[in-house]
Amino acid sequence: MMESICSQPYLAQHHSVVNSAAGHKDVISLPQALSFTTALASPALRDCPSWVGFSKCILSLSFGRISRVGPVRVRCAAASSPRGRERLSGKNMANEEALAAKLAEMTLMKKEQSPQEKPLFSFGVITDIQYADIDDGKSFQGVPRYYRHASEVLERAVDAWNKHGNLAFAVHFGDIVDGFCPKEQSKQAFERILSELANFERGPVYHMLGNHCLYNLPRQELNQFLNIPTSGLHSYYSFSPNNEFLFVVLDGYDVSALGWPADHPHTAAAMELLNTRNPNKEKNSPEGLVGVERRFVKFNGGVGDEQLAWLENTLREAQEAQQKVIICCHLPMDPGASFPSALLWNYDAVLAVVHKFNCVVACFAGHAHEGGHSVDSHGVHHHVLEAVLECPPGSDAYGYVNVFSDHLSLCGTDRMRSYDMNFQSSGMHPSHSLN
């Protein structure tokens, strides 16, 4: 009976999962959802209250699997027109309600029968705190920013991480202190935030450089403040929490007009690039630039040749050791996960190195405050975390990631959305992915 309901043309024509956050539509039809749910008994539909919408779930077809990754809605496109309402009346409406009820019953039963899978390890995540002891303000786009409240969000994040009890470490994805922080208060502001992070009891906190960090302090001081484990002025490194996973932390401001001495070769290379690609007198402005060309602004940066060579060698060794790799960088590296003006200058060159291997499973970033998610052509997840700075009083943006052998599960709090990221099987390429 369920198969016959699925085969009815009106279902295929009028139902789709719509990602309300990203605005994507026509992603997967309800019959497809049913067929995958029947085959996999996914927990993706467990919150389905009725045929008009799954209130707190999203279907993500990633390498032939469905995952619950965030808040979306299933809608009936036909119901918005008189003809559509007519076609969905009577027997068809009853079939819809029966189908949704069966889906909910099926997935709830499966959830009750399945034992809870234990992660290999878990780690905390937070980004773009951008604390400053100044009054609230707005971004250049008019988005409210809550500078003092940011430290309260961090305090709640650390408290939640400690109460979790099983986090091996935490990662902050850059921009601890805001660029509007008075320069005479920069060190004091860093010390305040780092002292709060030091209250995390379970393990180390790993950092990476963001543009706002470099507005406040030179690179060498930042490396010391943030305990970045490198020699010299380099700010990229790797660490391994267990034998199966390697974390690679990139310096997205390796080639940058920020943080280096004025006569440094990386400063010269950055200014030459900006003068070539951005005709505006104000190099922080993307005005007139189109598409991904909007990334060539002064508040972004790039990965230099030496770091690229290091990345390639690191990934080669990881693949030989059969390790899975998670890349962390302040700047996003995939246009599908971020607006263009937030992208790493040479994201294409970095991804060309990443795609030489099949060991990288995910790339996490900050910088683009609203967050985002994509899966690239090689099945690598790109996830941009939501910023602390733009949390109004009483709201939060932090979370933790559960790491499994075949997927990552980001558990977000409040403004930080939750996502499940299923790994691509070796040698496979996704025919379609839902973000």
C-alpha angles and dihedrals in degrees: 000000000000090000092053092050090052092052095058109114096223091063094054091045101048112032129077139151110248122200101219094192098052097028094234116152141180087038103139131350124236092245088055089049090051094048092050092044091050091050099041105021087223120194087226094102099040094114095052106137100174145344093276098064151351099230103203109017144081128198115227115189100202118164092335097315136104121223137181103239110155151325115317140134139233109223136183107234092192093058090073093069131058091239091050092049089050093051091050095051129102117358094007091055091051090051090051092052092047091049094051092047091051092049092051092046092048096050095042091052090049091050091053092049098047119085116232110263114231117226122234087233140329134221137191123244133199135150147186099018089162094181121188132163092238136105120279116276143167137258121247086266092054098256112148116248124200107203102175095037088059091077090054090053089052091050091054091046094054091045091052092047091051092048090051087065099196106069112126095199143333134238128211111197100210143280102081095165126032124245091237090063107117107258093234087059098046098100092043090051092050091049092051094053095040091050089056091049088050087066088072101110104191105067147314127324114226122209141193132193121266129186093254090054088056093048088062108037138014118259097255093055091046092054088055096043092049096040091235103181100229138111122240118352098324114119102190125096145142137231136185122216091188140354094271101053136049124191117209116197113199128202104229090186096055088115103035146131086229130079101005125099112268092249096047116120091235090056091050092048091049094050092046090053093047093047090051099045103030117053094185119111088222102062092197089066122087092192112148094012116120131216117328089353085080088078091078097093130123096249090064129064145186145240114255128227094257092052091046090054090048090050093051092049091046092051092046091054091046092052092048088051090048091239126153113230130217114193120208124195134154090230122063117242105199125066090215092064100045145028111266098250091064098053127116108261095238099027088138092059092048092049090048087061093043091051093054086076136041097217099090111093102169145008118206125197145164128197097089095081099202093060129225146190138217141160113222130218092274095050096258114146117229114197126182115197123223117252127251092213095070096052110116115224110293095024130099144202117195138098148155136253124228110210120211131173092256106025149013123234116202111201107197131192122224108313093016106086123222121237138179114213116196117201122239114248113243112275094011128114123198116248090203137358134197120217 
